[in-house]
Amino acid sequence: MLIDDLLTDDAVLAELGRRLERHRLERNMTQAEAAEQAGIGRATLQRVERGESVQAMTLVKLLRALGLLANLEAALPEPLESPIATLERQQRSARRRAGGTRRHIPAEQEKDAWSWGDEPERER
């Protein structure tokens, strides 16, 4: 049975509970052993397997104890960044110009440093 958008929330929880129970049994673990490894109470594990609502942390602990936590990557993959967003981010972080070293030129030297050639001669 595949979980899809057509199932009610309660049906999804019931299916998750059944799947977790099957994984626990495949590992030949009792409810007490799985609950102990997950750091949750046995009654809490029973609620999960019955498809009742539990805290998200409880589910994370149980997935870790059953060795299924890495499977969340397939269920909730990292969103892909669009090529345009990647390009914009790279352009924002790209260096625009070299900093170079700046020399301080005294004002009187700066005036005599160069000219366009069409300035009137100045007296020195």
ZALUMLUM-540998 format. One record per atom (N, C-alpha, C): residue number from 0; atom name; x, y, z. Coordinates in Angstrom, 3 decimals, decimal comma. Layout:
% residues N
SITE	nr	atom	x	y	z
SITE	NUM	CA	X	Y	Z
...
***
This chain:
% residues 124
SITE	nr	atom	x	y	z
SITE	0	N	0,849	-1,188	0,000
SITE	0	CA	0,000	0,000	0,000
SITE	0	C	0,889	1,243	0,000
SITE	1	N	0,694	2,093	-0,948
SITE	1	CA	1,459	3,320	-1,037
SITE	1	C	0,732	4,438	-0,309
SITE	2	N	1,507	5,275	0,371
SITE	2	CA	0,923	6,433	1,033
SITE	2	C	0,811	7,527	-0,011
SITE	3	N	-0,395	8,072	-0,173
SITE	3	CA	-0,574	9,152	-1,144
SITE	3	C	-1,526	10,204	-0,592
SITE	4	N	-1,784	11,195	-1,399
SITE	4	CA	-2,616	12,320	-0,977
SITE	4	C	-4,082	11,934	-0,791
SITE	5	N	-4,494	10,773	-1,310
SITE	5	CA	-5,888	10,382	-1,208
SITE	5	C	-6,242	9,832	0,167
SITE	6	N	-5,244	9,412	0,929
SITE	6	CA	-5,496	8,862	2,258
SITE	6	C	-5,748	9,981	3,255
SITE	7	N	-6,584	9,692	4,220
SITE	7	CA	-6,797	10,655	5,292
SITE	7	C	-5,562	10,671	6,186
SITE	8	N	-5,453	11,690	7,021
SITE	8	CA	-4,320	11,781	7,951
SITE	8	C	-4,286	10,573	8,876
SITE	9	N	-5,451	10,144	9,346
SITE	9	CA	-5,509	8,968	10,226
SITE	9	C	-5,052	7,706	9,502
SITE	10	N	-5,409	7,585	8,220
SITE	10	CA	-4,985	6,419	7,445
SITE	10	C	-3,473	6,428	7,235
SITE	11	N	-2,906	7,602	7,042
SITE	11	CA	-1,449	7,712	6,876
SITE	11	C	-0,752	7,289	8,161
SITE	12	N	-1,241	7,785	9,310
SITE	12	CA	-0,643	7,392	10,594
SITE	12	C	-0,755	5,888	10,815
SITE	13	N	-1,896	5,308	10,467
SITE	13	CA	-2,074	3,860	10,628
SITE	13	C	-1,083	3,091	9,763
SITE	14	N	-0,884	3,539	8,531
SITE	14	CA	0,072	2,865	7,636
SITE	14	C	1,502	3,028	8,146
SITE	15	N	1,857	4,215	8,634
SITE	15	CA	3,193	4,405	9,206
SITE	15	C	3,400	3,471	10,395
SITE	16	N	2,398	3,347	11,231
SITE	16	CA	2,488	2,450	12,378
SITE	16	C	2,716	1,010	11,952
SITE	17	N	1,942	0,562	10,942
SITE	17	CA	2,111	-0,819	10,445
SITE	17	C	3,514	-1,025	9,882
SITE	18	N	4,019	-0,062	9,141
SITE	18	CA	5,360	-0,196	8,552
SITE	18	C	6,438	-0,219	9,632
SITE	19	N	6,310	0,637	10,617
SITE	19	CA	7,291	0,633	11,703
SITE	19	C	7,259	-0,693	12,456
SITE	20	N	6,068	-1,222	12,681
SITE	20	CA	5,960	-2,519	13,359
SITE	20	C	6,636	-3,618	12,533
SITE	21	N	6,422	-3,620	11,219
SITE	21	CA	7,062	-4,633	10,361
SITE	21	C	8,581	-4,509	10,398
SITE	22	N	9,092	-3,287	10,377
SITE	22	CA	10,550	-3,094	10,456
SITE	22	C	11,086	-3,594	11,797
SITE	23	N	10,353	-3,321	12,858
SITE	23	CA	10,784	-3,789	14,190
SITE	23	C	10,826	-5,310	14,219
SITE	24	N	9,798	-5,946	13,673
SITE	24	CA	9,740	-7,415	13,669
SITE	24	C	10,813	-8,014	12,762
SITE	25	N	11,119	-7,360	11,635
SITE	25	CA	12,192	-7,832	10,754
SITE	25	C	13,536	-7,842	11,474
SITE	26	N	13,694	-6,931	12,419
SITE	26	CA	14,927	-6,860	13,206
SITE	26	C	14,851	-7,755	14,447
SITE	27	N	13,756	-8,503	14,539
SITE	27	CA	13,544	-9,449	15,644
SITE	27	C	13,631	-8,742	17,004
SITE	28	N	13,010	-7,581	17,078
SITE	28	CA	13,014	-6,802	18,311
SITE	28	C	11,625	-6,852	18,946
SITE	29	N	11,592	-6,995	20,237
SITE	29	CA	10,326	-6,894	20,948
SITE	29	C	9,973	-5,418	21,093
SITE	30	N	8,728	-5,169	21,451
SITE	30	CA	8,336	-3,779	21,689
SITE	30	C	9,161	-3,182	22,820
SITE	31	N	9,416	-3,965	23,844
SITE	31	CA	10,192	-3,472	24,989
SITE	31	C	11,613	-3,110	24,558
SITE	32	N	12,237	-3,956	23,723
SITE	32	CA	13,604	-3,685	23,269
SITE	32	C	13,661	-2,433	22,392
SITE	33	N	12,719	-2,327	21,470
SITE	33	CA	12,702	-1,166	20,577
SITE	33	C	12,438	0,119	21,366
SITE	34	N	11,521	0,051	22,307
SITE	34	CA	11,211	1,229	23,117
SITE	34	C	12,419	1,643	23,944
SITE	35	N	13,113	0,656	24,520
SITE	35	CA	14,292	0,967	25,333
SITE	35	C	15,388	1,610	24,485
SITE	36	N	15,640	1,042	23,307
SITE	36	CA	16,673	1,604	22,430
SITE	36	C	16,309	3,016	21,957
SITE	37	N	15,023	3,265	21,779
SITE	37	CA	14,578	4,579	21,331
SITE	37	C	14,476	5,575	22,476
SITE	38	N	14,489	5,071	23,696
SITE	38	CA	14,361	5,964	24,838
SITE	38	C	12,935	6,453	25,037
SITE	39	N	11,987	5,624	24,652
SITE	39	CA	10,569	5,949	24,829
SITE	39	C	9,918	4,831	25,622
SITE	40	N	8,722	5,070	26,099
SITE	40	CA	8,008	4,042	26,839
SITE	40	C	7,384	3,022	25,909
SITE	41	N	7,176	1,826	26,425
SITE	41	CA	6,565	0,759	25,619
SITE	41	C	5,153	1,159	25,193
SITE	42	N	4,430	1,816	26,077
SITE	42	CA	3,070	2,250	25,737
SITE	42	C	3,094	3,267	24,590
SITE	43	N	4,109	4,095	24,562
SITE	43	CA	4,249	5,067	23,472
SITE	43	C	4,498	4,344	22,156
SITE	44	N	5,358	3,324	22,184
SITE	44	CA	5,618	2,536	20,979
SITE	44	C	4,340	1,860	20,503
SITE	45	N	3,562	1,355	21,424
SITE	45	CA	2,302	0,715	21,050
SITE	45	C	1,363	1,724	20,386
SITE	46	N	1,338	2,962	20,893
SITE	46	CA	0,503	4,000	20,275
SITE	46	C	0,966	4,290	18,848
SITE	47	N	2,289	4,343	18,646
SITE	47	CA	2,824	4,578	17,298
SITE	47	C	2,377	3,463	16,375
SITE	48	N	2,548	2,228	16,809
SITE	48	CA	2,217	1,086	15,954
SITE	48	C	0,716	0,951	15,706
SITE	49	N	-0,095	1,514	16,579
SITE	49	CA	-1,551	1,523	16,355
SITE	49	C	-1,966	2,677	15,449
SITE	50	N	-1,030	3,548	15,122
SITE	50	CA	-1,335	4,661	14,238
SITE	50	C	-1,922	5,855	14,952
SITE	51	N	-1,659	5,958	16,239
SITE	51	CA	-2,156	7,100	16,992
SITE	51	C	-1,139	8,231	16,906
SITE	52	N	-1,593	9,420	17,172
SITE	52	CA	-0,742	10,610	17,074
SITE	52	C	0,285	10,628	18,202
SITE	53	N	1,524	10,912	17,852
SITE	53	CA	2,610	11,037	18,834
SITE	53	C	3,444	12,253	18,465
SITE	54	N	4,310	12,643	19,375
SITE	54	CA	5,188	13,779	19,106
SITE	54	C	6,201	13,419	18,015
SITE	55	N	6,612	14,441	17,284
SITE	55	CA	7,590	14,234	16,208
SITE	55	C	8,900	13,679	16,767
SITE	56	N	9,306	14,129	17,955
SITE	56	CA	10,554	13,645	18,557
SITE	56	C	10,482	12,149	18,824
SITE	57	N	9,317	11,674	19,219
SITE	57	CA	9,133	10,240	19,456
SITE	57	C	9,367	9,468	18,165
SITE	58	N	8,821	9,965	17,084
SITE	58	CA	8,997	9,305	15,789
SITE	58	C	10,470	9,311	15,375
SITE	59	N	11,163	10,422	15,579
SITE	59	CA	12,592	10,517	15,232
SITE	59	C	13,391	9,499	16,048
SITE	60	N	13,118	9,410	17,339
SITE	60	CA	13,828	8,454	18,206
SITE	60	C	13,589	7,024	17,756
SITE	61	N	12,345	6,718	17,401
SITE	61	CA	12,023	5,359	16,962
SITE	61	C	12,685	5,045	15,620
SITE	62	N	12,663	5,992	14,687
SITE	62	CA	13,329	5,780	13,394
SITE	62	C	14,827	5,537	13,588
SITE	63	N	15,437	6,279	14,502
SITE	63	CA	16,865	6,093	14,781
SITE	63	C	17,126	4,704	15,357
SITE	64	N	16,294	4,282	16,305
SITE	64	CA	16,477	2,974	16,944
SITE	64	C	16,308	1,832	15,948
SITE	65	N	15,460	2,023	14,952
SITE	65	CA	15,233	0,980	13,948
SITE	65	C	16,173	1,100	12,751
SITE	66	N	17,068	2,089	12,789
SITE	66	CA	18,021	2,267	11,687
SITE	66	C	17,373	2,827	10,439
SITE	67	N	16,300	3,577	10,596
SITE	67	CA	15,560	4,092	9,447
SITE	67	C	15,664	5,613	9,287
SITE	68	N	16,423	6,259	10,133
SITE	68	CA	16,478	7,719	10,107
SITE	68	C	17,017	8,254	8,780
SITE	69	N	17,976	7,562	8,204
SITE	69	CA	18,556	8,013	6,927
SITE	69	C	17,516	7,987	5,803
SITE	70	N	16,469	7,200	5,964
SITE	70	CA	15,431	7,123	4,934
SITE	70	C	14,613	8,409	4,835
SITE	71	N	14,724	9,278	5,818
SITE	71	CA	14,012	10,549	5,735
SITE	71	C	14,521	11,398	4,581
SITE	72	N	15,764	11,168	4,169
SITE	72	CA	16,325	11,914	3,036
SITE	72	C	15,498	11,654	1,781
SITE	73	N	15,056	10,410	1,609
SITE	73	CA	14,232	10,094	0,443
SITE	73	C	12,837	10,687	0,582
SITE	74	N	12,317	10,706	1,804
SITE	74	CA	10,975	11,239	2,022
SITE	74	C	10,950	12,760	1,961
SITE	75	N	11,999	13,395	2,469
SITE	75	CA	12,072	14,856	2,503
SITE	75	C	13,420	15,322	1,963
SITE	76	N	13,627	15,223	0,658
SITE	76	CA	14,925	15,629	0,109
SITE	76	C	15,126	17,131	0,244
SITE	77	N	16,384	17,530	0,264
SITE	77	CA	16,741	18,944	0,298
SITE	77	C	16,215	19,586	-0,983
SITE	78	N	15,534	20,729	-0,893
SITE	78	CA	15,022	21,353	-2,117
SITE	78	C	16,170	21,767	-3,032
SITE	79	N	15,944	21,619	-4,319
SITE	79	CA	16,959	21,994	-5,304
SITE	79	C	16,904	23,498	-5,536
SITE	80	N	18,073	24,100	-5,641
SITE	80	CA	18,150	25,526	-5,920
SITE	80	C	18,041	25,718	-7,428
SITE	81	N	17,238	26,667	-7,847
SITE	81	CA	17,076	26,905	-9,278
SITE	81	C	18,386	27,440	-9,855
SITE	82	N	18,637	27,159	-11,120
SITE	82	CA	19,870	27,663	-11,755
SITE	82	C	19,977	29,186	-11,694
SITE	83	N	18,857	29,874	-11,814
SITE	83	CA	18,892	31,336	-11,764
SITE	83	C	19,283	31,809	-10,377
SITE	84	N	18,738	31,172	-9,326
SITE	84	CA	19,091	31,550	-7,957
SITE	84	C	20,570	31,278	-7,684
SITE	85	N	21,086	30,170	-8,213
SITE	85	CA	22,506	29,851	-8,046
SITE	85	C	23,373	30,922	-8,704
SITE	86	N	23,023	31,321	-9,912
SITE	86	CA	23,777	32,345	-10,627
SITE	86	C	23,727	33,680	-9,888
SITE	87	N	22,548	34,052	-9,398
SITE	87	CA	22,429	35,310	-8,663
SITE	87	C	23,269	35,289	-7,388
SITE	88	N	23,278	34,159	-6,688
SITE	88	CA	24,071	34,049	-5,468
SITE	88	C	25,553	34,150	-5,792
SITE	89	N	25,984	33,512	-6,868
SITE	89	CA	27,391	33,576	-7,262
SITE	89	C	27,784	34,994	-7,663
SITE	90	N	26,898	35,697	-8,345
SITE	90	CA	27,209	37,060	-8,768
SITE	90	C	27,302	37,998	-7,571
SITE	91	N	26,450	37,785	-6,554
SITE	91	CA	26,513	38,630	-5,370
SITE	91	C	27,812	38,424	-4,606
SITE	92	N	28,297	37,185	-4,602
SITE	92	CA	29,499	36,896	-3,821
SITE	92	C	30,784	37,073	-4,630
SITE	93	N	30,665	37,255	-5,947
SITE	93	CA	31,862	37,401	-6,784
SITE	93	C	32,524	38,744	-6,517
SITE	94	N	33,820	38,737	-6,562
SITE	94	CA	34,587	39,959	-6,357
SITE	94	C	34,413	40,855	-7,577
SITE	95	N	34,135	42,113	-7,352
SITE	95	CA	33,842	43,031	-8,446
SITE	95	C	35,100	43,714	-9,003
SITE	96	N	36,086	44,006	-8,142
SITE	96	CA	37,309	44,651	-8,604
SITE	96	C	38,416	44,396	-7,586
SITE	97	N	39,623	44,602	-8,042
SITE	97	CA	40,773	44,407	-7,165
SITE	97	C	40,889	45,574	-6,201
SITE	98	N	41,361	45,286	-5,014
SITE	98	CA	41,517	46,336	-4,014
SITE	98	C	42,751	47,169	-4,257
SITE	99	N	43,850	46,526	-4,579
SITE	99	CA	45,099	47,243	-4,818
SITE	99	C	45,575	48,005	-3,595
SITE	100	N	46,792	48,507	-3,679
SITE	100	CA	47,303	49,331	-2,588
SITE	100	C	47,221	50,774	-3,025
SITE	101	N	46,837	51,632	-2,127
SITE	101	CA	46,697	53,049	-2,444
SITE	101	C	47,872	53,811	-1,858
SITE	102	N	48,421	54,654	-2,676
SITE	102	CA	49,514	55,497	-2,207
SITE	102	C	48,963	56,888	-1,992
SITE	103	N	49,455	57,511	-0,978
SITE	103	CA	49,061	58,897	-0,737
SITE	103	C	50,027	59,802	-1,492
SITE	104	N	49,477	60,614	-2,391
SITE	104	CA	50,291	61,567	-3,150
SITE	104	C	49,953	62,950	-2,609
SITE	105	N	50,947	63,680	-2,127
SITE	105	CA	50,676	65,036	-1,642
SITE	105	C	50,019	65,873	-2,728
SITE	106	N	49,172	66,789	-2,327
SITE	106	CA	48,390	67,604	-3,264
SITE	106	C	49,271	68,342	-4,261
SITE	107	N	50,408	68,891	-3,799
SITE	107	CA	51,255	69,645	-4,724
SITE	107	C	51,872	68,736	-5,789
SITE	108	N	52,200	67,509	-5,451
SITE	108	CA	52,731	66,581	-6,451
SITE	108	C	51,635	66,116	-7,391
SITE	109	N	50,453	65,968	-6,858
SITE	109	CA	49,338	65,479	-7,652
SITE	109	C	49,026	66,455	-8,786
SITE	110	N	49,116	67,750	-8,506
SITE	110	CA	48,822	68,756	-9,531
SITE	110	C	49,818	68,662	-10,674
SITE	111	N	51,072	68,364	-10,365
SITE	111	CA	52,106	68,308	-11,383
SITE	111	C	52,269	66,920	-11,985
SITE	112	N	51,505	65,973	-11,529
SITE	112	CA	51,719	64,596	-11,945
SITE	112	C	51,472	64,387	-13,429
SITE	113	N	50,421	64,963	-14,000
SITE	113	CA	50,144	64,810	-15,413
SITE	113	C	49,172	65,891	-15,854
SITE	114	N	49,029	66,034	-17,132
SITE	114	CA	48,086	67,017	-17,643
SITE	114	C	47,582	66,533	-18,994
SITE	115	N	46,519	67,159	-19,432
SITE	115	CA	45,949	66,815	-20,721
SITE	115	C	46,757	67,450	-21,860
SITE	116	N	47,475	68,455	-21,522
SITE	116	CA	48,264	69,126	-22,534
SITE	116	C	47,620	70,400	-23,045
SITE	117	N	46,401	70,658	-22,736
SITE	117	CA	45,755	71,875	-23,208
SITE	117	C	45,535	72,884	-22,081
SITE	118	N	46,147	72,645	-20,929
SITE	118	CA	46,038	73,576	-19,817
SITE	118	C	47,040	74,708	-20,013
SITE	119	N	46,688	75,911	-19,542
SITE	119	CA	47,666	76,997	-19,655
SITE	119	C	48,853	76,714	-18,748
SITE	120	N	50,014	77,190	-19,150
SITE	120	CA	51,244	77,019	-18,346
SITE	120	C	51,075	77,722	-17,025
SITE	121	N	51,507	77,102	-15,961
SITE	121	CA	51,452	77,725	-14,646
SITE	121	C	52,854	78,137	-14,249
SITE	122	N	52,898	79,147	-13,479
SITE	122	CA	54,205	79,576	-12,985
SITE	122	C	54,589	78,728	-11,817
SITE	123	N	55,873	78,484	-11,737
SITE	123	CA	56,324	77,647	-10,620
SITE	123	C	57,059	78,439	-9,646
***
